[in-house]
Amino acid sequence: MNLVIVESPAKAKTIKKYLGKDFEVLASYGHVRDLIPKEGAVDTAGNFDMKYQLIEKNEKHVESIKKALKKADTLYLATDLDREGEAISWHLREILKENNALKNKQVYRVVFNEITKRAIQDAIANPRDLSIDLINAQQARRALDYLVGFNLSPLLWKKVQRGLSAGRVQSPALRLIAEREDEIEKFEPREYWTVEADCDKSNKAFIAKLRLFNNNKVEQFSFTDGDSAHGAQNNLIRAANGELKVAEVETKQRKRNPAPPFTTSTLQQEAARKLRFSAQRTMRTAQQLYEGIDIGGETVGLITYMRTDSLTLGQDALAEIRELIKERFGADNLPEDVRVYKNKSKNAQEAHEAIRPTSVKHLPDSIRNHLTPDQHRLYELIWKRTVACQMIHATLDTVSVDLACGNGNIFRANGTTIRHPGFIAVYMEGHDEGEPDEDDESILPPMSKGETIRLQGIRADQHFTSPPPRYTEASLVKALEEFGIGRPSTYASIISTLQNRQYVELENRQFTPTDIGRIVNTFLTQHFTQYVDYDFTARLEDRLDSISRGEEDWVPVMRDFWQPFKKLVDEKEVGVSRADVAQSRLIGTDPQSGKPVTVRMGPYGPFVQIGDKDDEEKPRFASLRPGQKMADLDMEKALDLFQLPRKLGVTEDGEEITSNVGRFGPYVKYGNTFVSIRKELQNQGIDAYNVDLPTALTLIAEKKAFEANKYIKTFTDSNVQVLNGRFGPYITDGEKNAKIPKDREPASMTLEECVALLAAAPVSRFKKKTATKKAAPKKKAVAEKTEAAPEKKAAVKKTAKKKAAPKKKSAPRKKAATKKAG
């Protein structure tokens, strides 16, 4: 028997159908092992040896593979064809070797870029060995990301705020967004005016722009104020006398070629523009299309591998595409020769083909009913782009008409018509917001030199220059690729990490940096300039590519990076204080106390401070309101924050009611009891600054009712209680919880019965999860900022055999790490 290992169960199910009864196909469920989630996982003092451990959540899948392998003679490692897939196969082989599971077994590596019967059978028939070059490149990438995360993130915890993180590619991406925001804020708009003529020919209206005035060429800033623009307008109206004369008609024919087939990057960009998909949504949906869809009695992968830099299309695919074009769109839309697109990527090993349908005969409309809406929309996008890229060019007629307005004055009208649509009949590439569309011109009526055109009016319009646009998902992906930040397969995780860390926000489909994002970026750009430099990041990616091609050894690359990086981290840990990075900004002077009013970032977020720490009287502090940004605060807004705590009134018992904001959000307080203002009220705009007395009394009444109903029964001299919870009554001693038998009234339970039920109850899952959650921020903060966030999360788990021991050790380890980062 033969055993084939792929990454996902969906893929395994599809491939199993193609290989028959002599093959068993199992899934590894992604990565099977990762670096141990603590310091020392990479031996920086030696040759960067890496300490790995089995990922706990995938332990059962590895056990299934080991069990199946006992009955097999041959093992085929068929994980994805990129570096990541090569590394997964290598890790699995190493685990099996350590467990003596490969004795007398043949082990082969097979790759394919589409899940079709022909491709799978060809791959099995032509196996190869594991590529040590690809494996080393992936190990180097993982080690680099680990070392950056485990050294920069704790420093951010100490110097800025707990829970923050920095990453090798995440940080330059954040810099892009923050620097664009700086450009926007510093931008000073310039006024300019345009002069246009509204014309009419045979009841067809069109617009002509002033291009020559008094024999001088009109440019953007020829008219910079209303007086000069209106003066020109009045002169032109008098000179025209109600009509313009056609001085010149120039007609040109222009060819427009189709866009190349999709790569990972361009697919993410176009799906963002046309479908409004996030990069994550695009890659998730593409994965489903790649792994296999039941399209009516046949499960088939509908697209080729979606992590690729290649623009190449296979010969069989090209023949099928050309045949379809001829049949569906006519021979006049088929070029004589196949279109070949040049790949700018230096690393040809990253993929074999562009993203394309496995068969263009699977028409989008014919399989619509078998796909989800997202799957159909993305498949249709890929299908159209692939077909269009092999069609004939579009032929456009461009017309430029000069219209004379007296002597020395010329208006110009431009128009475009499509003579032959070619590929445009199938697909037109989108463009980013702010980018001009070269074909976005009107169709002009026929005109000939010497004829007169009726003038309806001449307008002078005021304009102001615009700042550069904020990044959208599409334009950010494009910029990441242009700057060489990360790999296309990591763009989705880079973007989601920035959002999850609350370093950036997506508003109206545009990214803006948050206050904490800007402070982290400023800290990194000021103190770790080289490591967030775009050229440095790109050069490091080039070296990783060189490793994958076997041109460079990975250990010297690691050493070149690590030694100066570690030295700089140690210097900054001692030489930079929290105050240095708080970005304190003086807003003004408090009119009552005469003390300075500043805004700065604190351990729990941004706040306004009145006074100085060196004053005899303690400074006053106030947190910013949700949605407020440090850069937007002026004196009025800053002083308004100090109205807290607000006195609202008293309860029936005479207890004073106040409202305020704490670490966990807005609340009202009566006596010594705090009551949170519920999220649903906050969503309605109610917070500590505007909550009224009736609302506060309602919240207090709800709190008292909850407390009154919480305790069903307590026992003297015991910490055992019978309580009402979210899911009904239960027993607790503070350490463990136990269910109450269905046939018993909760209030009738005796202490002995409760103690017996608690003894038989399992250790509280909630307690365990809480411990894990405490650990998670440490791991995320210090290690997450690699390019493969999902794998990292998995990596924090322990193996089954060592399960008990690591769990016991985990708490002290975390505490130590927290201490270091605090």
TAWO-V656546 format. One record per pair of residues at least 24 apart in sequence whose C-alpha atoms are under 10 Angstrom apart, sorted by the first residue. I is the first residue (numbers start at 1). J is the second residue. Records with the same first field share a line. If there is no record, write none. Layout:
BEGIN
I=J, J
END
This chain:
BEGIN
1=68, 69, 70, 71, 72, 73, 74, 75
2=68, 69, 71, 72, 73, 74, 75, 76, 106
3=65, 68, 69, 70, 71, 72, 73, 74, 75, 76, 77, 107
4=65, 69, 72, 74, 75, 76, 77, 78, 79, 108, 109, 110, 124
5=29, 65, 75, 76, 77, 78, 79, 89, 92, 109, 110
6=30, 76, 77, 78, 79, 80, 85, 88, 89, 110
7=31, 32, 77, 78, 79, 80, 85, 88, 89, 291
8=79, 80, 287, 291
9=291
10=287, 288, 290, 291, 292, 293, 299, 301
11=79, 115, 287, 288, 290, 291, 292, 293, 300, 301
12=78, 291, 292
13=291, 292, 299
14=115, 116, 117, 291, 292, 293, 294, 298, 299, 300, 301
15=115, 116, 117, 120, 121, 291, 292, 299, 300, 301
16=117, 120
17=117, 298, 299, 300
18=115, 116, 117, 118, 119, 120, 121, 299, 300
19=117, 120, 121, 124
22=72
23=72, 74, 75, 76
24=65, 68, 69, 71, 72, 75
25=65, 68, 76, 78
26=61, 62, 64, 65, 68
27=58, 61, 62, 64, 65, 78, 79
28=58, 59, 60, 61, 62, 64, 65, 79, 88, 89, 92
29=57, 58, 61, 62, 88
30=58, 79, 80, 84, 85, 88, 89, 790, 791, 794
31=55, 58, 79, 84, 85, 87, 88, 89, 91, 92, 790, 791, 792, 794, 795
32=56, 57, 58, 59, 61, 62, 87, 88, 89, 90, 91, 92, 95, 791, 794, 795
33=58, 59, 87, 88, 91, 92, 94, 95, 791, 794, 795, 796, 797, 798, 799
34=88, 91, 142, 791, 792, 793, 794, 795, 796, 797
35=142, 143, 146, 792, 795, 796
36=792, 795, 796, 797, 798
37=146, 150, 778, 779, 780, 782, 783, 784, 792, 793, 794, 795, 796, 797, 798
38=146, 150, 778, 779, 782, 783, 796, 810, 813, 814, 817
39=146, 147, 150, 151, 782, 783, 813, 817
40=147, 150
41=143, 146, 147
42=142, 143, 144, 146, 147
43=143
44=143, 147, 558, 559, 562, 563, 566
45=559, 563
46=555, 559
47=554, 555, 556, 558, 559
48=139, 140, 143, 554, 555, 556, 558, 559, 562
49=139, 143, 555
50=139, 140, 142, 143
52=91, 795
53=91, 95, 795, 796, 797, 798, 799, 802
54=91, 92, 95, 794, 795, 796, 797, 798, 799, 800, 801, 802
55=791, 792, 793, 794, 795, 796, 797, 798, 799, 800
56=794, 795, 796, 797, 798, 799, 800, 801, 802, 803
57=794, 795, 797, 798, 799, 800
58=794, 797, 799
59=798, 799, 800, 801
60=800
62=92, 95, 96
63=96
65=92, 96, 101
66=95, 96, 99, 100, 101, 102
67=101
69=96, 101, 102, 105
70=101, 102, 103, 105
72=102, 105, 106
73=102, 103, 104, 105, 106, 107
74=102, 104, 105, 106, 107, 108
75=102, 105, 106, 107, 108, 109
76=106, 107, 108, 109, 110, 111, 123, 124, 127, 128
77=107, 108, 109, 110, 111, 124, 127, 128, 129, 130
78=108, 109, 110, 111, 112, 120, 123, 124, 127
79=109, 110, 111, 112
80=110, 111, 112, 113, 305, 307, 351
81=109, 110, 111, 112, 113, 305, 307, 308, 349, 350, 351, 352
82=111, 113, 134, 135, 138, 305, 307, 308, 349, 350, 351, 352, 489
83=131, 133, 134, 135, 136, 137, 138, 139, 141, 349, 350, 351, 548
84=134, 135, 137, 138, 139, 350, 489, 788
85=111, 134, 135, 138
86=110, 111, 130, 131, 132, 133, 134, 135, 136, 138
87=130, 131, 132, 134, 135, 136, 137, 138, 139
88=135, 138
89=130, 135
90=130, 131, 132, 135
91=135
93=130
112=304, 305, 351, 352
113=290, 303, 304, 305, 306, 307, 308, 351, 352, 353, 354, 355, 358
114=290, 291, 292, 300, 301, 302, 303, 304, 305, 306, 353, 355, 356, 357, 358
115=289, 290, 291, 292, 299, 300, 301, 302, 303, 304, 305, 358
116=290, 291, 292, 299, 300, 301, 302, 303, 304, 358, 359
117=300, 301
119=358
131=548, 549, 550
132=547, 548, 549, 550
133=544, 545, 546, 547, 548, 549, 550, 551, 552, 553, 554
134=349, 350, 544, 545, 546, 547, 548, 549, 550
135=547, 548
136=544, 547, 548, 550, 553, 554, 555
137=541, 543, 544, 545, 546, 547, 548, 549, 550, 552, 553, 554
138=544, 545, 547, 548, 554
139=544, 554
140=543, 544, 547, 548, 553, 554, 555, 557, 558
141=168, 540, 541, 544, 554, 558, 786, 787
142=786, 787, 788, 792
143=558, 786
144=168, 540, 557, 558, 561, 562, 786
145=169, 783, 784, 785, 786, 787, 788
146=782, 783, 784, 785, 786, 787, 792
147=558, 561, 562, 565, 566, 782, 783, 785, 786
148=531, 562, 565, 566, 569, 782, 783, 784, 785, 786
149=779, 780, 781, 782, 783, 784, 785, 786
150=778, 779, 780, 781, 782, 783, 784, 785, 817
151=565, 566, 569, 570, 781, 782, 783, 821
152=524, 528, 565, 566, 569, 573, 781, 782, 783, 785, 821
153=778, 779, 780, 781, 782, 783, 784, 785, 821
154=573, 778, 781, 782, 783, 817, 818, 819, 820, 821, 822
155=569, 570, 572, 573, 576, 781, 782, 820, 821, 822
156=520, 523, 524, 573, 578, 581, 781, 782, 821, 822
157=578, 603, 778, 781, 782, 818, 819, 820, 821, 822
158=573, 576, 577, 578, 603, 818, 819, 820, 821, 822
159=520, 523, 572, 573, 576, 577, 578, 579, 580, 581, 582, 602, 603, 821, 822
160=516, 519, 520, 523, 577, 578, 579, 580, 581, 582, 601, 602, 603, 604, 605, 822
161=516, 520, 578, 582, 601, 602, 603, 604, 605, 821, 822
162=603, 604, 777, 778, 781, 818, 821, 822
163=501, 603, 776, 777, 778, 779, 780, 781, 782, 818, 821, 822
164=501, 502, 503, 516, 517, 520, 777, 778, 780, 781, 782
165=497, 498, 501, 503, 520, 777, 778, 779, 780, 781, 782, 783, 784, 785
166=498, 501, 520, 521, 524, 780, 781, 782, 783, 784, 785, 786
167=494, 497, 531, 532, 781, 782, 783, 784, 785, 786, 787
168=485, 486, 531, 532, 537, 540, 785, 786, 787
169=480, 484, 485, 486, 487, 490, 491, 494, 531, 532, 534, 537, 538, 541, 785, 786, 787
170=485, 486, 490, 491, 493, 494, 495, 496, 497, 498, 532, 785, 786, 787
171=485, 494, 498, 517, 520, 521, 524, 525, 531, 532, 533, 785
172=480, 483, 485, 486, 521, 524, 525, 529, 531, 532, 533, 534, 536, 537
173=476, 477, 479, 480, 483, 485, 486, 491, 494, 495, 498, 521, 532, 534
174=494, 495, 498, 503, 504, 512, 513, 517, 518, 520, 521, 532
175=513, 517, 518, 520, 521, 522, 524, 525, 532, 533, 534
176=470, 471, 476, 479, 480, 483, 513, 521, 532, 534
177=470, 471, 472, 476, 503, 504, 510, 511, 512, 513, 517, 518, 521
178=470, 503, 504, 511, 512, 513, 514, 515, 517, 518, 519, 520, 521, 522
179=513, 518, 521, 522
180=467, 468, 469, 470, 471, 511, 512, 513
181=467, 468, 469, 470, 471, 511, 512, 513, 518
182=513, 518
183=467, 468, 469, 470
184=466, 467, 468, 469, 470
185=467, 631
186=467
187=465, 466, 467, 468
188=464, 465, 466, 467
189=463, 464, 465, 466, 467
190=221, 224, 463, 464, 465, 466
191=220, 221, 223, 224, 225, 226, 462, 463, 464, 465
192=219, 220, 221, 222, 223, 224, 225, 226, 229, 461, 462, 463, 464, 465
193=219, 220, 221, 222, 223, 224, 225, 226, 228, 229, 230, 459, 460, 461, 462, 463, 464
194=218, 219, 220, 221, 222, 223, 224, 229, 233, 459, 460, 461, 462, 463
195=223, 229, 230, 232, 233, 236, 411, 458, 459, 460, 461, 462
196=233, 411, 412, 413, 457, 458, 459, 460, 461
197=233, 236, 237, 244, 403, 411, 412, 413, 455, 456, 457, 458, 459, 460
198=454, 455, 456, 457, 458, 459
199=242, 243, 244, 413, 453, 454, 455, 456, 457, 458
200=243, 445, 453, 454, 455, 456
201=444, 445, 446, 447, 452, 453, 454, 455
202=445, 446, 453, 454
203=445, 454
204=443, 444, 445, 446
205=443, 444, 445, 454, 455, 456
206=413, 414, 415, 442, 443, 444, 445
207=411, 412, 413, 414, 415, 442, 444, 458
208=401, 402, 403, 410, 411, 412, 413, 414, 458
209=402, 403, 410, 411, 412, 413, 414, 458, 459
210=236, 402, 403, 404, 405, 409, 410, 411, 412, 413, 458
211=402, 403, 409, 410, 411, 412, 413
212=402, 404, 405, 408, 409, 410, 411, 412
213=405, 406, 407, 408, 409, 410, 411
214=406, 407, 408, 409, 410
215=407, 408, 409, 410
216=408, 409, 410
217=408, 409, 410
218=409, 410, 411
220=463, 465
223=460, 462
224=462, 463, 464
225=462, 463
226=460, 461, 462
228=460
229=459, 460, 461, 462
230=458, 459, 460, 461
231=460
232=458, 460
233=457, 458, 459, 460
234=458, 459, 460
235=405, 406
236=405, 406, 407, 409, 410, 458
237=405, 406, 455, 457, 458, 459
238=405, 406
239=404, 405, 406, 407, 409
240=404, 405, 406, 407, 409, 454, 455, 457, 458
241=405, 406, 454, 455
242=405, 452, 453, 454, 455, 456, 457, 458
243=403, 404, 405, 406, 452, 453, 454, 455, 456, 457
244=402, 403, 404, 405, 406, 410, 411, 450, 451, 452, 453, 454, 455
245=402, 403, 404, 405, 406, 410, 411, 448, 449, 450, 451, 452, 453, 454, 455
246=401, 402, 403, 404, 405, 410, 411, 412, 447, 448, 449, 450, 451, 452, 453
247=401, 402, 403, 404, 405, 410, 411, 412, 448, 449, 450, 451, 452
248=400, 401, 402, 403, 404, 412, 447, 448, 449, 450
249=399, 400, 401, 402, 403, 412, 413, 446, 447, 448, 449, 450
250=398, 399, 400, 401, 402, 414, 448, 449
251=397, 398, 399, 400, 401, 415, 416
252=396, 397, 398, 399, 400, 416
253=395, 396, 397, 398, 399, 416, 417, 418, 419
254=393, 394, 395, 396, 397, 398, 416, 418, 419
255=392, 393, 394, 395, 396, 397, 420, 422
256=392, 393, 394, 395, 396, 421, 422, 423, 424, 439
257=388, 389, 390, 391, 392, 393, 394, 395, 422, 423, 424
258=339, 385, 386, 387, 388, 389, 390, 391, 392, 393, 394, 422, 423, 424, 427, 428, 429
259=341, 385, 386, 388, 389, 390, 423, 427, 428, 429
260=311, 312, 339, 340, 341, 342, 343, 354, 385, 386, 388, 389, 390, 429
261=310, 311, 312, 313, 341, 353, 354, 355, 356, 382, 383, 384, 385, 386, 387, 388, 389, 390
262=306, 308, 309, 310, 311, 312, 353, 354, 355, 356, 381, 382, 383, 385, 386, 389
263=305, 306, 307, 308, 309, 310, 311, 312, 351, 353, 354, 355, 356, 488, 489
264=305, 306, 307, 308, 309, 310, 354, 355, 477, 487, 488, 489, 490, 491
265=306, 307, 308, 309, 474, 477, 478, 480, 481, 487, 488, 489, 490, 491, 492
266=309, 355, 474, 477, 478, 481, 488
267=306, 355, 378, 381, 382, 385, 474, 488
268=473, 474, 475, 477, 478, 488, 489, 491, 492
269=430, 431, 432, 472, 473, 474, 475, 476, 477, 478
270=378, 381, 382, 429, 430, 431, 432, 473, 474, 475
271=377, 378, 381, 382, 430, 473, 474
272=430, 432, 472, 473, 474, 475, 477, 509
273=429, 430, 431, 432, 433, 472, 473, 474, 475
274=377, 378, 381, 429, 430, 431, 474
275=374, 377, 378, 381
276=473, 474, 509
277=374, 378, 473, 474
278=472, 473, 474, 492, 495, 496, 509
279=473, 474, 477, 489, 490, 491, 492, 493, 494, 495, 496
280=490, 491, 492, 493, 494, 495, 496
281=374, 492
282=306, 374, 375, 378, 492
283=307, 378, 489, 491, 492
284=374, 375, 492
285=372, 374, 375, 376, 377, 378, 379
286=355, 374, 375, 378, 379, 382
287=375
288=375
289=357, 371, 375, 376, 378, 379
290=355, 357, 358
293=367, 370, 371, 375
294=367, 370, 371
295=362, 366, 367, 368, 369, 370, 371
296=367, 369, 370
300=358
301=357, 358, 359
302=356, 357, 358, 359, 360, 362, 379, 383
303=354, 355, 356, 357, 358, 359, 360, 379, 382, 383
304=352, 353, 354, 355, 356, 357, 358, 359
305=351, 352, 353, 354, 355, 356, 357, 358
306=351, 353, 354, 355, 356, 489
307=350, 351, 353, 354, 355, 487, 488, 489, 490
308=345, 348, 349, 350, 351, 352, 353, 354, 355, 487, 488, 489
309=343, 344, 345, 346, 347, 348, 349, 350, 351, 352, 353, 354, 355, 487, 488, 489
310=341, 342, 343, 344, 345, 347, 348, 349, 350, 351, 352, 353, 354, 355
311=340, 341, 342, 343, 344, 345, 351, 352, 353, 354, 355, 356
312=339, 340, 341, 342, 343, 351, 352, 353, 354, 355, 356
313=339, 340, 341, 352, 353, 354, 355, 356, 386
314=352, 353, 354, 356
316=359
317=356, 357, 358, 359, 360, 386
318=360, 386, 387, 390
320=359, 360, 361, 387
321=357, 359, 360, 361, 386, 387, 388, 389, 390, 391
322=360, 387, 390, 391
323=360, 361
324=360, 361, 387
325=360, 387, 388, 390, 391, 392, 423
326=391
329=391, 422, 423, 425, 426
331=391, 392
332=391, 392, 420, 422
333=388, 390, 391, 392, 393, 394, 420, 421, 422, 423, 425
334=390, 391, 392, 393, 422, 423
335=390, 391, 392, 393, 422
336=391, 392
337=390, 391, 392
338=389, 390, 391, 392
339=389, 390, 391, 392
340=389, 390
341=389
345=545
346=542, 545, 546, 549
347=542, 544, 545, 546, 548, 549
348=545, 548, 549
349=545, 548, 549
350=545, 548, 549
354=386
355=382, 383, 385, 386
356=381, 382, 383, 384, 385, 386, 387
357=382, 383, 384, 385, 386, 387
358=383
359=383
360=384, 386, 387
381=427
383=426, 427
384=423, 425, 426, 427, 428
385=423, 426, 427, 428, 429
386=426, 427
387=423, 426, 427
388=422, 423, 424, 425, 426, 427, 428
389=423, 426, 427
390=423
391=422, 423, 424, 425, 426
392=420, 421, 422, 423, 424
393=420, 421, 422, 423, 424
394=418, 419, 420, 421, 422, 423, 424, 425
395=419, 420, 421, 422, 423, 424
396=420, 421, 439
397=443
398=439, 441, 443, 444
399=442, 443, 444, 445, 446, 447
400=444
401=444, 447, 448, 449
402=449
403=449, 450, 451, 452, 453
404=450, 452, 453
413=441, 442, 443, 444
414=441, 442, 443, 444
415=439, 440, 441, 442, 443, 444, 445
416=440, 441, 442, 443, 444
417=441, 442, 443, 444
418=443
431=474, 475
432=469, 471, 472, 473, 474, 475, 478
433=469, 470, 471, 472, 474, 475
434=466, 468, 469, 470
435=469
469=510, 511
470=507, 509, 510, 511, 512
471=506, 509, 510, 511, 512
472=506, 507, 508, 509, 510, 511, 512
473=506, 509, 510, 511
474=509, 510
475=510
476=510, 511
480=534, 538
481=538
482=534, 538
483=533, 534, 535, 536, 537, 538, 539
484=534, 535, 536, 537, 538, 539, 540, 541, 542
485=532, 533, 534, 535, 536, 537, 538, 539, 540, 541
486=537, 538, 540, 541, 786, 787
487=538, 541, 787
489=787, 788
490=786, 787, 788, 789
491=787, 788
492=787, 788, 789
493=785, 786, 787, 788, 789, 790
494=785, 786, 787, 788, 789
496=789
497=784, 785, 786, 787, 789
498=785
501=780, 781
514=627, 628, 629, 630
515=600, 601, 605, 606, 628, 629, 630, 631
516=582, 601, 602, 605, 606, 629, 630
518=583
519=581, 582, 583, 600, 601
520=581, 582
522=581, 583
523=576, 580, 581, 582, 583
524=581
526=581
527=568, 569, 571, 572, 576
528=565, 568, 569, 572
530=565
531=561, 565
578=602, 603
582=606
583=630
584=608, 609, 630
585=630, 631, 633
586=634, 635
587=633, 634, 635, 636, 638
588=634, 635, 636, 638
589=635
590=635, 638, 639
591=635, 639
595=619
597=621, 634, 635, 638, 639
598=630, 633, 634, 635, 638
599=623, 624, 629, 630, 631, 633, 634, 638
600=630, 631
601=630
603=822
604=662, 663, 664
605=663
606=630
607=638, 641
608=633, 638, 639, 641, 642
609=638, 639, 642
610=638, 639, 642
622=660, 661, 662
623=661, 662, 663
624=661
625=661, 665, 666, 687, 688, 689
626=665, 682, 687
640=689
641=689
642=689
643=688, 689
644=688, 689
645=669, 688, 689
646=688, 689, 690, 691, 692
647=692, 693
648=690, 691, 692, 693, 694, 696, 697
649=692, 693, 694, 696, 697
650=693, 696, 697
651=693, 696, 697, 700, 701
652=697
657=693, 696, 697, 700
658=688, 691, 693, 696
659=687, 688, 689, 690, 691, 692, 693, 696
660=687, 688, 689, 691
661=687, 688, 689
662=688
666=691
667=691, 696, 699
668=693, 695, 696, 697, 699, 700
669=696, 699, 700
670=696, 697, 700
673=700, 703
674=700, 703
675=699, 700, 702, 703, 704
676=700, 703
711=747
712=746, 747, 748, 749
713=746, 747, 748, 749, 750, 751
714=747, 750, 751
715=750, 751
716=751
718=751
720=751, 754, 755, 758
721=749, 751, 754
722=746, 747, 748, 749, 750, 751, 754
723=747
730=754
731=755, 757, 758
732=757, 758
733=758
734=764
735=763, 764, 767
736=760, 761, 762, 763, 764, 765, 766, 767
737=761, 762, 763, 764, 765, 766
738=762, 763, 764
768=807
771=807, 810, 811, 814
772=796, 797, 807, 810, 811, 814
774=811, 814, 815, 818
775=810, 811, 813, 814, 815, 817, 818
776=814
777=814, 818
778=814, 815, 817, 818, 821
779=814, 817
781=821
782=817, 821
END
